Structures are given as C-alpha cells and as structure tokens.
Amino acid sequence: MKLYQLSLLLILFLYACSNQGLSPEEAAQQTCKCMKLSKDTSEEGVKAFTDCNANTREMMADYREDEEWMNEWKEELMKTLKDCMSE
C-alpha cells in the first residue's frame, strides 16, 4: 500500500512539474485511482482515499470554471468508470 501511495505521489509531482496543463483524460484517470482507493474501508485506506481526493481537487482547481474542460472531464470519467470499477 505504501508503494502504491508513493507512486501516486510521484505521479502527482510529475503533473505539478509539467509545463502542459492537466488534460481531462488525466484527471479522469486520477479520479479513477481515488475511486479504487475508496474500496478499502480500513483506517489507512480511508486516509489514502482522502489524500488522493484532496490532491485531485487541487489538480483540477484551475479548471473548475472552464465549462468546456469540465464537460470533457465528465465524458472521459464516464468512459473510464466502466473499466475502473471492474478492476
């Protein structure tokens, strides 16, 4: 679990350091990762989900007012959810 959290933090760090903006596809994948974490109801699992969710919200903060971007994210999320929740 710690390795997974470390890799998630590394991914978030790479996103933060990237010169490119966050794509709706990347945000949907990140949301999927958080949803997978939500399945673990242990104390550690809840904390991992909470941290992941907070990081995702922070990553997406600059795009919340961009209606087109948010619509694309919602579309990507719906595509991603089918595969995401079946894993």
MARBASE-712478 format. One record per atom (N, C-alpha, C): residue in three letters; atom name; x, y, z. Coordinates in Angstrom, 2 decimals. Layout:
<site><r>ALA</r><a>CA</a><c1>X</c1><c2>Y</c2><c3>Z</c3></site>
...
This chain:
<site><r>MET</r><a>N</a><c1>0.82</c1><c2>-1.19</c2><c3>0.00</c3></site>
<site><r>MET</r><a>CA</a><c1>0.00</c1><c2>0.00</c2><c3>0.00</c3></site>
<site><r>MET</r><a>C</a><c1>0.87</c1><c2>1.26</c2><c3>0.00</c3></site>
<site><r>LYS</r><a>N</a><c1>1.95</c1><c2>1.23</c2><c3>0.76</c3></site>
<site><r>LYS</r><a>CA</a><c1>2.83</c1><c2>2.39</c2><c3>0.81</c3></site>
<site><r>LYS</r><a>C</a><c1>3.50</c1><c2>2.63</c2><c3>-0.54</c3></site>
<site><r>LEU</r><a>N</a><c1>3.85</c1><c2>1.55</c2><c3>-1.23</c3></site>
<site><r>LEU</r><a>CA</a><c1>4.44</c1><c2>1.69</c2><c3>-2.56</c3></site>
<site><r>LEU</r><a>C</a><c1>3.44</c1><c2>2.32</c2><c3>-3.51</c3></site>
<site><r>TYR</r><a>N</a><c1>2.19</c1><c2>1.93</c2><c3>-3.40</c3></site>
<site><r>TYR</r><a>CA</a><c1>1.14</c1><c2>2.50</c2><c3>-4.24</c3></site>
<site><r>TYR</r><a>C</a><c1>0.98</c1><c2>3.98</c2><c3>-3.95</c3></site>
<site><r>GLN</r><a>N</a><c1>0.97</c1><c2>4.35</c2><c3>-2.67</c3></site>
<site><r>GLN</r><a>CA</a><c1>0.84</c1><c2>5.76</c2><c3>-2.30</c3></site>
<site><r>GLN</r><a>C</a><c1>2.04</c1><c2>6.56</c2><c3>-2.79</c3></site>
<site><r>LEU</r><a>N</a><c1>3.22</c1><c2>5.99</c2><c3>-2.67</c3></site>
<site><r>LEU</r><a>CA</a><c1>4.42</c1><c2>6.67</c2><c3>-3.13</c3></site>
<site><r>LEU</r><a>C</a><c1>4.36</c1><c2>6.90</c2><c3>-4.64</c3></site>
<site><r>SER</r><a>N</a><c1>3.92</c1><c2>5.89</c2><c3>-5.37</c3></site>
<site><r>SER</r><a>CA</a><c1>3.83</c1><c2>6.04</c2><c3>-6.82</c3></site>
<site><r>SER</r><a>C</a><c1>2.76</c1><c2>7.08</c2><c3>-7.18</c3></site>
<site><r>LEU</r><a>N</a><c1>1.67</c1><c2>7.12</c2><c3>-6.42</c3></site>
<site><r>LEU</r><a>CA</a><c1>0.64</c1><c2>8.11</c2><c3>-6.67</c3></site>
<site><r>LEU</r><a>C</a><c1>1.18</c1><c2>9.52</c2><c3>-6.42</c3></site>
<site><r>LEU</r><a>N</a><c1>1.93</c1><c2>9.69</c2><c3>-5.36</c3></site>
<site><r>LEU</r><a>CA</a><c1>2.52</c1><c2>10.99</c2><c3>-5.08</c3></site>
<site><r>LEU</r><a>C</a><c1>3.53</c1><c2>11.39</c2><c3>-6.16</c3></site>
<site><r>LEU</r><a>N</a><c1>4.28</c1><c2>10.42</c2><c3>-6.66</c3></site>
<site><r>LEU</r><a>CA</a><c1>5.22</c1><c2>10.69</c2><c3>-7.72</c3></site>
<site><r>LEU</r><a>C</a><c1>4.49</c1><c2>11.15</c2><c3>-8.98</c3></site>
<site><r>ILE</r><a>N</a><c1>3.40</c1><c2>10.50</c2><c3>-9.30</c3></site>
<site><r>ILE</r><a>CA</a><c1>2.60</c1><c2>10.90</c2><c3>-10.46</c3></site>
<site><r>ILE</r><a>C</a><c1>2.08</c1><c2>12.31</c2><c3>-10.28</c3></site>
<site><r>LEU</r><a>N</a><c1>1.57</c1><c2>12.61</c2><c3>-9.08</c3></site>
<site><r>LEU</r><a>CA</a><c1>1.07</c1><c2>13.95</c2><c3>-8.82</c3></site>
<site><r>LEU</r><a>C</a><c1>2.19</c1><c2>14.99</c2><c3>-8.93</c3></site>
<site><r>PHE</r><a>N</a><c1>3.37</c1><c2>14.64</c2><c3>-8.45</c3></site>
<site><r>PHE</r><a>CA</a><c1>4.51</c1><c2>15.55</c2><c3>-8.54</c3></site>
<site><r>PHE</r><a>C</a><c1>4.86</c1><c2>15.80</c2><c3>-10.00</c3></site>
<site><r>LEU</r><a>N</a><c1>4.86</c1><c2>14.76</c2><c3>-10.80</c3></site>
<site><r>LEU</r><a>CA</a><c1>5.17</c1><c2>14.93</c2><c3>-12.22</c3></site>
<site><r>LEU</r><a>C</a><c1>4.13</c1><c2>15.81</c2><c3>-12.91</c3></site>
<site><r>TYR</r><a>N</a><c1>2.87</c1><c2>15.64</c2><c3>-12.54</c3></site>
<site><r>TYR</r><a>CA</a><c1>1.83</c1><c2>16.51</c2><c3>-13.10</c3></site>
<site><r>TYR</r><a>C</a><c1>2.10</c1><c2>17.96</c2><c3>-12.71</c3></site>
<site><r>ALA</r><a>N</a><c1>2.46</c1><c2>18.18</c2><c3>-11.47</c3></site>
<site><r>ALA</r><a>CA</a><c1>2.69</c1><c2>19.53</c2><c3>-10.98</c3></site>
<site><r>ALA</r><a>C</a><c1>3.88</c1><c2>20.18</c2><c3>-11.68</c3></site>
<site><r>CYS</r><a>N</a><c1>4.88</c1><c2>19.39</c2><c3>-12.02</c3></site>
<site><r>CYS</r><a>CA</a><c1>6.08</c1><c2>19.92</c2><c3>-12.65</c3></site>
<site><r>CYS</r><a>C</a><c1>5.96</c1><c2>20.05</c2><c3>-14.17</c3></site>
<site><r>SER</r><a>N</a><c1>4.94</c1><c2>19.50</c2><c3>-14.71</c3></site>
<site><r>SER</r><a>CA</a><c1>4.76</c1><c2>19.52</c2><c3>-16.16</c3></site>
<site><r>SER</r><a>C</a><c1>4.41</c1><c2>20.92</c2><c3>-16.62</c3></site>
<site><r>ASN</r><a>N</a><c1>4.93</c1><c2>21.29</c2><c3>-17.78</c3></site>
<site><r>ASN</r><a>CA</a><c1>4.61</c1><c2>22.58</c2><c3>-18.37</c3></site>
<site><r>ASN</r><a>C</a><c1>3.25</c1><c2>22.56</c2><c3>-19.04</c3></site>
<site><r>GLN</r><a>N</a><c1>2.78</c1><c2>21.39</c2><c3>-19.38</c3></site>
<site><r>GLN</r><a>CA</a><c1>1.48</c1><c2>21.26</c2><c3>-20.01</c3></site>
<site><r>GLN</r><a>C</a><c1>0.41</c1><c2>21.29</c2><c3>-18.94</c3></site>
<site><r>GLY</r><a>N</a><c1>-0.79</c1><c2>21.70</c2><c3>-19.36</c3></site>
<site><r>GLY</r><a>CA</a><c1>-1.91</c1><c2>21.69</c2><c3>-18.43</c3></site>
<site><r>GLY</r><a>C</a><c1>-2.44</c1><c2>20.28</c2><c3>-18.25</c3></site>
<site><r>LEU</r><a>N</a><c1>-3.26</c1><c2>20.13</c2><c3>-17.29</c3></site>
<site><r>LEU</r><a>CA</a><c1>-3.90</c1><c2>18.85</c2><c3>-17.00</c3></site>
<site><r>LEU</r><a>C</a><c1>-4.96</c1><c2>18.58</c2><c3>-18.05</c3></site>
<site><r>SER</r><a>N</a><c1>-4.92</c1><c2>17.42</c2><c3>-18.63</c3></site>
<site><r>SER</r><a>CA</a><c1>-5.94</c1><c2>17.07</c2><c3>-19.62</c3></site>
<site><r>SER</r><a>C</a><c1>-7.13</c1><c2>16.42</c2><c3>-18.90</c3></site>
<site><r>PRO</r><a>N</a><c1>-8.31</c1><c2>16.51</c2><c3>-19.50</c3></site>
<site><r>PRO</r><a>CA</a><c1>-9.47</c1><c2>15.85</c2><c3>-18.90</c3></site>
<site><r>PRO</r><a>C</a><c1>-9.27</c1><c2>14.34</c2><c3>-18.75</c3></site>
<site><r>GLU</r><a>N</a><c1>-8.53</c1><c2>13.73</c2><c3>-19.68</c3></site>
<site><r>GLU</r><a>CA</a><c1>-8.25</c1><c2>12.30</c2><c3>-19.61</c3></site>
<site><r>GLU</r><a>C</a><c1>-7.41</c1><c2>11.97</c2><c3>-18.39</c3></site>
<site><r>GLU</r><a>N</a><c1>-6.38</c1><c2>12.77</c2><c3>-18.15</c3></site>
<site><r>GLU</r><a>CA</a><c1>-5.51</c1><c2>12.56</c2><c3>-16.98</c3></site>
<site><r>GLU</r><a>C</a><c1>-6.30</c1><c2>12.73</c2><c3>-15.68</c3></site>
<site><r>ALA</r><a>N</a><c1>-7.16</c1><c2>13.73</c2><c3>-15.66</c3></site>
<site><r>ALA</r><a>CA</a><c1>-7.96</c1><c2>13.97</c2><c3>-14.46</c3></site>
<site><r>ALA</r><a>C</a><c1>-8.93</c1><c2>12.81</c2><c3>-14.23</c3></site>
<site><r>ALA</r><a>N</a><c1>-9.49</c1><c2>12.27</c2><c3>-15.29</c3></site>
<site><r>ALA</r><a>CA</a><c1>-10.41</c1><c2>11.13</c2><c3>-15.16</c3></site>
<site><r>ALA</r><a>C</a><c1>-9.66</c1><c2>9.91</c2><c3>-14.62</c3></site>
<site><r>GLN</r><a>N</a><c1>-8.45</c1><c2>9.69</c2><c3>-15.11</c3></site>
<site><r>GLN</r><a>CA</a><c1>-7.65</c1><c2>8.56</c2><c3>-14.60</c3></site>
<site><r>GLN</r><a>C</a><c1>-7.31</c1><c2>8.75</c2><c3>-13.13</c3></site>
<site><r>GLN</r><a>N</a><c1>-7.00</c1><c2>9.96</c2><c3>-12.76</c3></site>
<site><r>GLN</r><a>CA</a><c1>-6.69</c1><c2>10.26</c2><c3>-11.35</c3></site>
<site><r>GLN</r><a>C</a><c1>-7.92</c1><c2>10.02</c2><c3>-10.49</c3></site>
<site><r>THR</r><a>N</a><c1>-9.07</c1><c2>10.45</c2><c3>-10.96</c3></site>
<site><r>THR</r><a>CA</a><c1>-10.32</c1><c2>10.23</c2><c3>-10.23</c3></site>
<site><r>THR</r><a>C</a><c1>-10.58</c1><c2>8.74</c2><c3>-10.07</c3></site>
<site><r>CYS</r><a>N</a><c1>-10.29</c1><c2>7.97</c2><c3>-11.11</c3></site>
<site><r>CYS</r><a>CA</a><c1>-10.45</c1><c2>6.52</c2><c3>-11.06</c3></site>
<site><r>CYS</r><a>C</a><c1>-9.56</c1><c2>5.92</c2><c3>-9.97</c3></site>
<site><r>LYS</r><a>N</a><c1>-8.33</c1><c2>6.38</c2><c3>-9.88</c3></site>
<site><r>LYS</r><a>CA</a><c1>-7.42</c1><c2>5.87</c2><c3>-8.85</c3></site>
<site><r>LYS</r><a>C</a><c1>-7.99</c1><c2>6.12</c2><c3>-7.46</c3></site>
<site><r>CYS</r><a>N</a><c1>-8.56</c1><c2>7.29</c2><c3>-7.27</c3></site>
<site><r>CYS</r><a>CA</a><c1>-9.15</c1><c2>7.61</c2><c3>-5.97</c3></site>
<site><r>CYS</r><a>C</a><c1>-10.36</c1><c2>6.71</c2><c3>-5.70</c3></site>
<site><r>MET</r><a>N</a><c1>-11.16</c1><c2>6.47</c2><c3>-6.72</c3></site>
<site><r>MET</r><a>CA</a><c1>-12.33</c1><c2>5.62</c2><c3>-6.53</c3></site>
<site><r>MET</r><a>C</a><c1>-11.92</c1><c2>4.20</c2><c3>-6.15</c3></site>
<site><r>LYS</r><a>N</a><c1>-10.83</c1><c2>3.72</c2><c3>-6.73</c3></site>
<site><r>LYS</r><a>CA</a><c1>-10.33</c1><c2>2.39</c2><c3>-6.36</c3></site>
<site><r>LYS</r><a>C</a><c1>-9.92</c1><c2>2.36</c2><c3>-4.90</c3></site>
<site><r>LEU</r><a>N</a><c1>-9.30</c1><c2>3.45</c2><c3>-4.45</c3></site>
<site><r>LEU</r><a>CA</a><c1>-8.88</c1><c2>3.54</c2><c3>-3.06</c3></site>
<site><r>LEU</r><a>C</a><c1>-10.07</c1><c2>3.55</c2><c3>-2.10</c3></site>
<site><r>SER</r><a>N</a><c1>-11.20</c1><c2>4.03</c2><c3>-2.57</c3></site>
<site><r>SER</r><a>CA</a><c1>-12.38</c1><c2>4.13</c2><c3>-1.71</c3></site>
<site><r>SER</r><a>C</a><c1>-12.93</c1><c2>2.76</c2><c3>-1.31</c3></site>
<site><r>LYS</r><a>N</a><c1>-12.52</c1><c2>1.72</c2><c3>-2.01</c3></site>
<site><r>LYS</r><a>CA</a><c1>-12.99</c1><c2>0.37</c2><c3>-1.69</c3></site>
<site><r>LYS</r><a>C</a><c1>-12.39</c1><c2>-0.15</c2><c3>-0.38</c3></site>
<site><r>ASP</r><a>N</a><c1>-11.24</c1><c2>0.38</c2><c3>0.01</c3></site>
<site><r>ASP</r><a>CA</a><c1>-10.57</c1><c2>-0.04</c2><c3>1.24</c3></site>
<site><r>ASP</r><a>C</a><c1>-11.13</c1><c2>0.77</c2><c3>2.40</c3></site>
<site><r>THR</r><a>N</a><c1>-11.89</c1><c2>0.12</c2><c3>3.28</c3></site>
<site><r>THR</r><a>CA</a><c1>-12.53</c1><c2>0.83</c2><c3>4.38</c3></site>
<site><r>THR</r><a>C</a><c1>-11.71</c1><c2>0.84</c2><c3>5.67</c3></site>
<site><r>SER</r><a>N</a><c1>-10.48</c1><c2>0.33</c2><c3>5.59</c3></site>
<site><r>SER</r><a>CA</a><c1>-9.62</c1><c2>0.40</c2><c3>6.77</c3></site>
<site><r>SER</r><a>C</a><c1>-9.23</c1><c2>1.85</c2><c3>7.01</c3></site>
<site><r>GLU</r><a>N</a><c1>-8.70</c1><c2>2.12</c2><c3>8.18</c3></site>
<site><r>GLU</r><a>CA</a><c1>-8.29</c1><c2>3.49</c2><c3>8.53</c3></site>
<site><r>GLU</r><a>C</a><c1>-7.26</c1><c2>4.01</c2><c3>7.53</c3></site>
<site><r>GLU</r><a>N</a><c1>-6.30</c1><c2>3.16</c2><c3>7.18</c3></site>
<site><r>GLU</r><a>CA</a><c1>-5.27</c1><c2>3.54</c2><c3>6.22</c3></site>
<site><r>GLU</r><a>C</a><c1>-5.88</c1><c2>3.79</c2><c3>4.84</c3></site>
<site><r>GLY</r><a>N</a><c1>-6.83</c1><c2>2.94</c2><c3>4.46</c3></site>
<site><r>GLY</r><a>CA</a><c1>-7.49</c1><c2>3.09</c2><c3>3.17</c3></site>
<site><r>GLY</r><a>C</a><c1>-8.30</c1><c2>4.37</c2><c3>3.07</c3></site>
<site><r>VAL</r><a>N</a><c1>-8.99</c1><c2>4.71</c2><c3>4.15</c3></site>
<site><r>VAL</r><a>CA</a><c1>-9.78</c1><c2>5.94</c2><c3>4.18</c3></site>
<site><r>VAL</r><a>C</a><c1>-8.86</c1><c2>7.14</c2><c3>4.06</c3></site>
<site><r>LYS</r><a>N</a><c1>-7.72</c1><c2>7.10</c2><c3>4.76</c3></site>
<site><r>LYS</r><a>CA</a><c1>-6.76</c1><c2>8.21</c2><c3>4.68</c3></site>
<site><r>LYS</r><a>C</a><c1>-6.19</c1><c2>8.33</c2><c3>3.28</c3></site>
<site><r>ALA</r><a>N</a><c1>-5.86</c1><c2>7.19</c2><c3>2.66</c3></site>
<site><r>ALA</r><a>CA</a><c1>-5.32</c1><c2>7.21</c2><c3>1.30</c3></site>
<site><r>ALA</r><a>C</a><c1>-6.33</c1><c2>7.81</c2><c3>0.33</c3></site>
<site><r>PHE</r><a>N</a><c1>-7.60</c1><c2>7.43</c2><c3>0.48</c3></site>
<site><r>PHE</r><a>CA</a><c1>-8.65</c1><c2>7.98</c2><c3>-0.38</c3></site>
<site><r>PHE</r><a>C</a><c1>-8.79</c1><c2>9.48</c2><c3>-0.15</c3></site>
<site><r>THR</r><a>N</a><c1>-8.82</c1><c2>9.89</c2><c3>1.11</c3></site>
<site><r>THR</r><a>CA</a><c1>-8.98</c1><c2>11.31</c2><c3>1.44</c3></site>
<site><r>THR</r><a>C</a><c1>-7.84</c1><c2>12.13</c2><c3>0.86</c3></site>
<site><r>ASP</r><a>N</a><c1>-6.61</c1><c2>11.64</c2><c3>1.00</c3></site>
<site><r>ASP</r><a>CA</a><c1>-5.45</c1><c2>12.34</c2><c3>0.44</c3></site>
<site><r>ASP</r><a>C</a><c1>-5.53</c1><c2>12.40</c2><c3>-1.09</c3></site>
<site><r>CYS</r><a>N</a><c1>-5.89</c1><c2>11.29</c2><c3>-1.69</c3></site>
<site><r>CYS</r><a>CA</a><c1>-6.00</c1><c2>11.22</c2><c3>-3.14</c3></site>
<site><r>CYS</r><a>C</a><c1>-7.06</c1><c2>12.20</c2><c3>-3.64</c3></site>
<site><r>ASN</r><a>N</a><c1>-8.20</c1><c2>12.20</c2><c3>-2.96</c3></site>
<site><r>ASN</r><a>CA</a><c1>-9.29</c1><c2>13.08</c2><c3>-3.35</c3></site>
<site><r>ASN</r><a>C</a><c1>-8.89</c1><c2>14.55</c2><c3>-3.23</c3></site>
<site><r>ALA</r><a>N</a><c1>-8.20</c1><c2>14.89</c2><c3>-2.15</c3></site>
<site><r>ALA</r><a>CA</a><c1>-7.73</c1><c2>16.27</c2><c3>-1.95</c3></site>
<site><r>ALA</r><a>C</a><c1>-6.74</c1><c2>16.67</c2><c3>-3.04</c3></site>
<site><r>ASN</r><a>N</a><c1>-5.84</c1><c2>15.76</c2><c3>-3.39</c3></site>
<site><r>ASN</r><a>CA</a><c1>-4.87</c1><c2>16.05</c2><c3>-4.45</c3></site>
<site><r>ASN</r><a>C</a><c1>-5.57</c1><c2>16.22</c2><c3>-5.79</c3></site>
<site><r>THR</r><a>N</a><c1>-6.56</c1><c2>15.40</c2><c3>-6.05</c3></site>
<site><r>THR</r><a>CA</a><c1>-7.30</c1><c2>15.50</c2><c3>-7.31</c3></site>
<site><r>THR</r><a>C</a><c1>-8.02</c1><c2>16.83</c2><c3>-7.39</c3></site>
<site><r>ARG</r><a>N</a><c1>-8.67</c1><c2>17.22</c2><c3>-6.30</c3></site>
<site><r>ARG</r><a>CA</a><c1>-9.37</c1><c2>18.51</c2><c3>-6.29</c3></site>
<site><r>ARG</r><a>C</a><c1>-8.40</c1><c2>19.66</c2><c3>-6.53</c3></site>
<site><r>GLU</r><a>N</a><c1>-7.23</c1><c2>19.57</c2><c3>-5.92</c3></site>
<site><r>GLU</r><a>CA</a><c1>-6.22</c1><c2>20.61</c2><c3>-6.10</c3></site>
<site><r>GLU</r><a>C</a><c1>-5.74</c1><c2>20.67</c2><c3>-7.56</c3></site>
<site><r>MET</r><a>N</a><c1>-5.53</c1><c2>19.48</c2><c3>-8.14</c3></site>
<site><r>MET</r><a>CA</a><c1>-5.08</c1><c2>19.42</c2><c3>-9.54</c3></site>
<site><r>MET</r><a>C</a><c1>-6.11</c1><c2>20.05</c2><c3>-10.47</c3></site>
<site><r>MET</r><a>N</a><c1>-7.37</c1><c2>19.86</c2><c3>-10.17</c3></site>
<site><r>MET</r><a>CA</a><c1>-8.45</c1><c2>20.31</c2><c3>-11.04</c3></site>
<site><r>MET</r><a>C</a><c1>-8.93</c1><c2>21.73</c2><c3>-10.72</c3></site>
<site><r>ALA</r><a>N</a><c1>-8.43</c1><c2>22.33</c2><c3>-9.67</c3></site>
<site><r>ALA</r><a>CA</a><c1>-8.93</c1><c2>23.63</c2><c3>-9.21</c3></site>
<site><r>ALA</r><a>C</a><c1>-8.92</c1><c2>24.70</c2><c3>-10.30</c3></site>
<site><r>ASP</r><a>N</a><c1>-7.87</c1><c2>24.73</c2><c3>-11.09</c3></site>
<site><r>ASP</r><a>CA</a><c1>-7.76</c1><c2>25.76</c2><c3>-12.13</c3></site>
<site><r>ASP</r><a>C</a><c1>-8.76</c1><c2>25.57</c2><c3>-13.27</c3></site>
<site><r>TYR</r><a>N</a><c1>-9.38</c1><c2>24.41</c2><c3>-13.32</c3></site>
<site><r>TYR</r><a>CA</a><c1>-10.27</c1><c2>24.09</c2><c3>-14.45</c3></site>
<site><r>TYR</r><a>C</a><c1>-11.74</c1><c2>24.11</c2><c3>-14.05</c3></site>
<site><r>ARG</r><a>N</a><c1>-12.05</c1><c2>24.30</c2><c3>-12.80</c3></site>
<site><r>ARG</r><a>CA</a><c1>-13.45</c1><c2>24.24</c2><c3>-12.32</c3></site>
<site><r>ARG</r><a>C</a><c1>-14.36</c1><c2>25.25</c2><c3>-13.01</c3></site>
<site><r>GLU</r><a>N</a><c1>-13.83</c1><c2>26.39</c2><c3>-13.36</c3></site>
<site><r>GLU</r><a>CA</a><c1>-14.63</c1><c2>27.44</c2><c3>-14.01</c3></site>
<site><r>GLU</r><a>C</a><c1>-14.68</c1><c2>27.28</c2><c3>-15.53</c3></site>
<site><r>ASP</r><a>N</a><c1>-13.89</c1><c2>26.36</c2><c3>-16.06</c3></site>
<site><r>ASP</r><a>CA</a><c1>-13.84</c1><c2>26.12</c2><c3>-17.51</c3></site>
<site><r>ASP</r><a>C</a><c1>-14.89</c1><c2>25.08</c2><c3>-17.87</c3></site>
<site><r>GLU</r><a>N</a><c1>-16.04</c1><c2>25.55</c2><c3>-18.32</c3></site>
<site><r>GLU</r><a>CA</a><c1>-17.17</c1><c2>24.66</c2><c3>-18.58</c3></site>
<site><r>GLU</r><a>C</a><c1>-16.85</c1><c2>23.60</c2><c3>-19.64</c3></site>
<site><r>GLU</r><a>N</a><c1>-16.15</c1><c2>24.00</c2><c3>-20.68</c3></site>
<site><r>GLU</r><a>CA</a><c1>-15.79</c1><c2>23.05</c2><c3>-21.74</c3></site>
<site><r>GLU</r><a>C</a><c1>-14.87</c1><c2>21.95</c2><c3>-21.21</c3></site>
<site><r>TRP</r><a>N</a><c1>-13.86</c1><c2>22.34</c2><c3>-20.44</c3></site>
<site><r>TRP</r><a>CA</a><c1>-12.92</c1><c2>21.37</c2><c3>-19.87</c3></site>
<site><r>TRP</r><a>C</a><c1>-13.65</c1><c2>20.41</c2><c3>-18.93</c3></site>
<site><r>MET</r><a>N</a><c1>-14.53</c1><c2>20.95</c2><c3>-18.08</c3></site>
<site><r>MET</r><a>CA</a><c1>-15.27</c1><c2>20.12</c2><c3>-17.14</c3></site>
<site><r>MET</r><a>C</a><c1>-16.20</c1><c2>19.15</c2><c3>-17.86</c3></site>
<site><r>ASN</r><a>N</a><c1>-16.81</c1><c2>19.58</c2><c3>-18.95</c3></site>
<site><r>ASN</r><a>CA</a><c1>-17.66</c1><c2>18.68</c2><c3>-19.73</c3></site>
<site><r>ASN</r><a>C</a><c1>-16.84</c1><c2>17.55</c2><c3>-20.35</c3></site>
<site><r>GLU</r><a>N</a><c1>-15.66</c1><c2>17.89</c2><c3>-20.85</c3></site>
<site><r>GLU</r><a>CA</a><c1>-14.78</c1><c2>16.86</c2><c3>-21.40</c3></site>
<site><r>GLU</r><a>C</a><c1>-14.35</c1><c2>15.88</c2><c3>-20.31</c3></site>
<site><r>TRP</r><a>N</a><c1>-14.04</c1><c2>16.42</c2><c3>-19.12</c3></site>
<site><r>TRP</r><a>CA</a><c1>-13.66</c1><c2>15.56</c2><c3>-17.99</c3></site>
<site><r>TRP</r><a>C</a><c1>-14.79</c1><c2>14.60</c2><c3>-17.63</c3></site>
<site><r>LYS</r><a>N</a><c1>-16.01</c1><c2>15.11</c2><c3>-17.58</c3></site>
<site><r>LYS</r><a>CA</a><c1>-17.16</c1><c2>14.26</c2><c3>-17.25</c3></site>
<site><r>LYS</r><a>C</a><c1>-17.33</c1><c2>13.15</c2><c3>-18.29</c3></site>
<site><r>GLU</r><a>N</a><c1>-17.17</c1><c2>13.49</c2><c3>-19.55</c3></site>
<site><r>GLU</r><a>CA</a><c1>-17.26</c1><c2>12.48</c2><c3>-20.61</c3></site>
<site><r>GLU</r><a>C</a><c1>-16.18</c1><c2>11.42</c2><c3>-20.45</c3></site>
<site><r>GLU</r><a>N</a><c1>-14.95</c1><c2>11.86</c2><c3>-20.21</c3></site>
<site><r>GLU</r><a>CA</a><c1>-13.84</c1><c2>10.91</c2><c3>-20.02</c3></site>
<site><r>GLU</r><a>C</a><c1>-14.05</c1><c2>10.06</c2><c3>-18.77</c3></site>
<site><r>LEU</r><a>N</a><c1>-14.56</c1><c2>10.67</c2><c3>-17.73</c3></site>
<site><r>LEU</r><a>CA</a><c1>-14.80</c1><c2>9.93</c2><c3>-16.50</c3></site>
<site><r>LEU</r><a>C</a><c1>-15.85</c1><c2>8.84</c2><c3>-16.72</c3></site>
<site><r>MET</r><a>N</a><c1>-16.89</c1><c2>9.15</c2><c3>-17.45</c3></site>
<site><r>MET</r><a>CA</a><c1>-17.92</c1><c2>8.14</c2><c3>-17.72</c3></site>
<site><r>MET</r><a>C</a><c1>-17.34</c1><c2>6.98</c2><c3>-18.54</c3></site>
<site><r>LYS</r><a>N</a><c1>-16.46</c1><c2>7.28</c2><c3>-19.48</c3></site>
<site><r>LYS</r><a>CA</a><c1>-15.79</c1><c2>6.23</c2><c3>-20.26</c3></site>
<site><r>LYS</r><a>C</a><c1>-14.89</c1><c2>5.38</c2><c3>-19.37</c3></site>
<site><r>THR</r><a>N</a><c1>-14.20</c1><c2>6.07</c2><c3>-18.48</c3></site>
<site><r>THR</r><a>CA</a><c1>-13.21</c1><c2>5.42</c2><c3>-17.61</c3></site>
<site><r>THR</r><a>C</a><c1>-13.87</c1><c2>4.58</c2><c3>-16.51</c3></site>
<site><r>LEU</r><a>N</a><c1>-15.03</c1><c2>5.01</c2><c3>-16.05</c3></site>
<site><r>LEU</r><a>CA</a><c1>-15.68</c1><c2>4.34</c2><c3>-14.92</c3></site>
<site><r>LEU</r><a>C</a><c1>-15.97</c1><c2>2.87</c2><c3>-15.17</c3></site>
<site><r>LYS</r><a>N</a><c1>-16.38</c1><c2>2.54</c2><c3>-16.36</c3></site>
<site><r>LYS</r><a>CA</a><c1>-16.70</c1><c2>1.15</c2><c3>-16.66</c3></site>
<site><r>LYS</r><a>C</a><c1>-15.49</c1><c2>0.24</c2><c3>-16.40</c3></site>
<site><r>ASP</r><a>N</a><c1>-14.35</c1><c2>0.64</c2><c3>-16.92</c3></site>
<site><r>ASP</r><a>CA</a><c1>-13.13</c1><c2>-0.15</c2><c3>-16.72</c3></site>
<site><r>ASP</r><a>C</a><c1>-12.60</c1><c2>0.00</c2><c3>-15.30</c3></site>
<site><r>CYS</r><a>N</a><c1>-12.70</c1><c2>1.18</c2><c3>-14.78</c3></site>
<site><r>CYS</r><a>CA</a><c1>-12.14</c1><c2>1.50</c2><c3>-13.47</c3></site>
<site><r>CYS</r><a>C</a><c1>-12.75</c1><c2>0.64</c2><c3>-12.36</c3></site>
<site><r>MET</r><a>N</a><c1>-14.04</c1><c2>0.57</c2><c3>-12.32</c3></site>
<site><r>MET</r><a>CA</a><c1>-14.70</c1><c2>-0.11</c2><c3>-11.22</c3></site>
<site><r>MET</r><a>C</a><c1>-14.74</c1><c2>-1.62</c2><c3>-11.39</c3></site>
<site><r>SER</r><a>N</a><c1>-14.40</c1><c2>-2.10</c2><c3>-12.58</c3></site>
<site><r>SER</r><a>CA</a><c1>-14.40</c1><c2>-3.55</c2><c3>-12.79</c3></site>
<site><r>SER</r><a>C</a><c1>-13.06</c1><c2>-4.18</c2><c3>-12.42</c3></site>
<site><r>GLU</r><a>N</a><c1>-12.04</c1><c2>-3.35</c2><c3>-12.22</c3></site>
<site><r>GLU</r><a>CA</a><c1>-10.70</c1><c2>-3.86</c2><c3>-11.89</c3></site>
<site><r>GLU</r><a>C</a><c1>-10.62</c1><c2>-4.28</c2><c3>-10.45</c3></site>
